[in-house]
Amino acid sequence: MQRVRMSLPYFKEFGWDVAVVTVDEKYSDVVQDELLVQSIPEDIKIYKVKALSRSVTSRIGLGSLALRSLWSYRKKVNEILRHEKYDLIYFSTTQFPVCILGAYWKRRFAVPYVIDMQDPWHSEYYRDKPKEQRPAKYWFSYRLHKYLEPVAMKAADGLISVSAAYINDLKARYPEIKGLPSATINFGAFEPDLKIAADNKGDFKMLLQSGFTNIVYVGRGGMDMQKAITPLFEAVKQGLAENPEVFSRLRLYFIGTSYAPAGQGKPTILPLAEKYGIEESVVEITDRISYYHTLWTLQQADALFVPGSDDPKYTASKIFPYLLTGKPLLAIFNENSNAVAAIKECTNDAVVLTFNQDASNLNEVICQTLNEWGNGNLKHLTLTDKFKKYSAESLTGRQVELFSIAIKHFRAK
């Protein structure tokens, strides 16, 4: 949703008229953020579809919004395409089962489609992981995704992804799409969002404690993040032992770490902090917060931390709001994550480390960074001119380039 929302103000600039089909928000149980509509141009057509009630479908184990809304999407888009001419259908969502409708609409209405892979759809990542590390209902979702993914992919006319590895995996898995037009495009930096957050700060609950140097990460947790978080906790433990006056001023926040409904999330970061005996320095809030609450919280932080997954294909696709705040930044990623190069290209001031390459001096650098922050040396980031190429406007231009190529690919068949 965020990719499309940030692109809507710029599609017309590149010669594209767009309409959005989305599930009516009253059928979703995720955190609502009514402020999101403030950034959407008033002339954009928005069609809202229904979904089956989760209270009904959950009785048979089907809580997925994609599955609950599939029939309504089919019905509404059929109606639209019968009366209006569209050149392309663009799926940009992590509710991936909806994408199977692309093959149906292409066959019925001769409209090509592009899929945006913001995350892996079918993945083998958790196959060899212990049961306690697997997502809820993994047995069902693994088999469902394995069946549905090829239905959508084999008929697609183009792919966009935040990670080249996601595209490479799909083309290796399905030889039929080896020559499919594709592009690796990050989520863009959309500066108006920070102003919207600041203008509405009265709507948000303050989550940070005064009197400390607050270091904040907002995003999912999980066992796959522990290789990036462990060196930070080791450094905090060492700092508390060697320099308690400074390091006791630090508070590390991990906010919105669980996808579970509010109040039902299981901590994945705090148990690691307890293992190192630094739980007094760490706050984990499992409940998700709204997008603009996130942006305002990042702006209230003294410094920011971004951990990456141990999965080398993972990319922190939403890194740019962190950079836009200008706050001091410490990031620890797998060396193969494309976020490493992106951050270094956008600023010379962030501390960007990898738990593969930098293992030997990781502790030293992190301790030094935290010591500076604890002593109040909080130098703001300066962005380079290359940051502009990651703006939402620039990346919308790259999206429409792929759209045009995908249409030509379809017509050449």
C-alpha positions, -999 to 999 in steps of 0.1 A, spaced: 0 0 0 28 25 9 44 21 -25 12 30 -43 3 58 -19 37 75 -23 35 72 -61 -1 85 -66 10 122 -65 34 116 -94 18 91 -118 1 119 -138 34 137 -141 47 107 -160 16 104 -182 -4 78 -163 -40 81 -151 -47 56 -122 -75 42 -102 -71 23 -69 -91 -8 -59 -86 -16 -22 -104 -34 7 -127 -11 27 -107 -4 59 -136 -15 81 -128 -51 71 -92 -49 82 -80 -56 117 -46 -39 113 -38 -5 130 -58 22 112 -42 55 101 -68 79 87 -40 105 81 -28 85 51 -55 99 29 -40 134 34 -12 126 10 -35 112 -18 -45 136 -46 -82 144 -46 -87 134 -82 -77 98 -77 -105 73 -82 -107 49 -53 -129 18 -53 -135 0 -20 -144 -37 -19 -159 -58 8 -145 -88 26 -159 -117 46 -160 -111 83 -130 -125 101 -152 -135 130 -168 -160 106 -139 -172 86 -115 -176 115 -137 -205 127 -123 -225 98 -88 -211 102 -90 -185 74 -81 -150 88 -62 -138 57 -76 -105 44 -66 -115 9 -86 -147 10 -116 -130 26 -117 -103 -1 -108 -124 -32 -144 -127 -45 -152 -90 -39 -120 -80 -58 -130 -103 -87 -165 -89 -88 -155 -52 -86 -127 -53 -111 -148 -73 -135 -173 -44 -134 -147 -18 -139 -130 -35 -168 -164 -41 -186 -170 -3 -186 -136 13 -188 -104 7 -207 -72 2 -187 -37 -6 -201 -23 -24 -171 -31 -39 -137 -6 -33 -109 -5 -55 -78 14 -38 -50 6 -56 -18 18 -83 6 -16 -98 6 -3 -120 -22 -32 -144 -29 -51 -115 -46 -24 -116 -73 -39 -148 -88 -67 -127 -102 -42 -111 -126 -41 -143 -147 -79 -144 -147 -83 -107 -157 -56 -110 -184 -74 -140 -199 -108 -125 -198 -101 -88 -206 -67 -90 -223 -51 -66 -198 -15 -73 -188 -4 -71 -152 27 -64 -130 34 -78 -95 54 -59 -69 72 -84 -47 77 -64 -15 84 -96 5 89 -132 -6 55 -149 -13 64 -186 -12 96 -191 8 116 -220 20 133 -199 47 114 -214 76 115 -250 64 145 -260 85 137 -237 115 123 -250 148 86 -249 152 87 -221 177 105 -198 152 79 -204 124 50 -180 118 16 -189 130 -3 -213 108 29 -220 89 18 -255 78 -13 -241 60 3 -209 46 34 -227 32 12 -251 12 -12 -224 1 15 -201 -11 33 -229 -29 2 -236 -49 -9 -201 -56 24 -184 -64 29 -202 -98 -7 -193 -108 1 -156 -106 38 -156 -117 36 -177 -148 12 -154 -165 26 -121 -152 40 -95 -177 64 -78 -153 79 -79 -118 90 -51 -95 108 -59 -62 126 -42 -34 152 -70 -37 169 -84 -68 172 -117 -49 134 -120 -48 132 -116 -86 162 -140 -92 145 -166 -70 113 -164 -89 129 -166 -123 149 -196 -112 118 -213 -98 98 -207 -129 119 -210 -161 89 -197 -181 94 -162 -168 132 -160 -172 129 -132 -198 101 -113 -180 107 -76 -177 117 -67 -141 132 -40 -120 145 -37 -85 130 -5 -69 132 5 -33 103 22 -14 108 59 -20 115 88 4 83 109 7 91 140 26 56 154 30 49 125 54 71 139 81 52 172 80 18 154 82 31 135 113 44 166 130 12 185 123 -9 158 139 14 150 169 -14 157 193 -31 125 181 -2 103 192 7 87 225 42 94 236 61 61 239 95 74 249 107 82 284 122 116 292 156 119 309 173 92 288 191 90 254 164 72 235 175 50 207 145 38 186 137 10 161 101 7 148 94 -25 129 90 -62 131 111 -83 153 117 -121 150 145 -146 155 160 -138 122 169 -103 135 190 -116 164 223 -117 145 220 -80 141 206 -72 175 230 -94 195 262 -73 189 242 -42 200 232 -60 233 267 -73 238 281 -37 235 254 -24 259 263 -51 284 300 -43 282 293 -5 284 272 -9 315 301 -29 332 329 -5 321 312 28 320 278 26 338 274 64 342 272 69 305 255 36 294 228 37 320 215 68 302 206 48 272 172 33 265 167 10 235 132 9 221 118 -19 198 83 -9 188 57 -28 168 77 -60 168 47 -84 163 21 -88 136 -3 -104 161 -35 -84 172 -29 -58 199 -21 -73 232 -14 -108 218 21 -104 205 49 -124 219 82 -105 227 112 -116 206 136 -89 216 132 -86 253 141 -123 260 174 -117 242 180 -86 264 172 -107 295 198 -133 283 225 -105 284 212 -90 317 203 -57 301 165 -58 303 164 -25 323 179 -8 292 155 -23 267 118 -16 260 99 -39 236 64 -29 226 50 -57 205 18 -38 194 20 -22 160 15 15 158 2 36 129 25 48 101 24 85 112 27 76 149 58 58 137 72 88 119 65 111 149 81 86 173 112 85 150 114 123 151 112 123 189 140 98 192 176 110 200 191 83 177 178 54 155 188 18 151 179 -5 122 186 -42 124 185 -65 93 176 -101 89 200 -130 88 183 -138 55 207 -123 29 178 -115 6 161 -93 31 161 -55 25 150 -29 49 126 -14 23 114 14 46 149 28 55 143 62 39 120 77 66 148 70 90 172 90 69 147 118 64 145 125 101 182 134 101 187 116 134 220 97 142 217 62 128 232 29 136 224 1 111 235 -36 112 227 -58 83 237 -89 64 265 -79 41 244 -89 11 214 -66 19 210 -38 -6 202 -15 22 239 -13 31 248 3 -2 217 25 -3 224 41 31 261 47 23 251 63 -9 227 86 8 248 98 37 283 97 50 273 101 86 254 69 95 272 40 112 265 11 88 279 -23 99 275 -59 87 275 -89 111 294 -109 84 323 -87 72 327 -65 103 325 -92 129 360 -86 142 356 -49 151 318 -49 155 319 -45 193 345 -17 192 326 4 167 292 -1 185 306 7 219 322 38 206 290 49 189 269 43 220 294 60 242 292 91 220 254 91 220 253 86 258 276 116 262 252 138 241 273 138 209 243 133 186 254 146 152 225 148 127 228 132 93 235 152 62 221 137 30 240 136 -2 227 147 -36 223 110 -45 195 108 -20 173 124 -47 173 93 -68 155 75 -40 127 101 -38 92 88 -43 90 110 -74 121 95 -90 111 59 -82 76 65 -96 94 73 -128 112 39 -127 79 21 -120 62 35 -151 92 27 -172 87 -9 -162 50 -6 -169 56 5 -205 81 -23 -211 56 -49 -196 28 -37 -220 52 -40 -250 61 -75 -237 24 -84 -236 16 -71 -270 46 -88 -286 33 -123 -276 
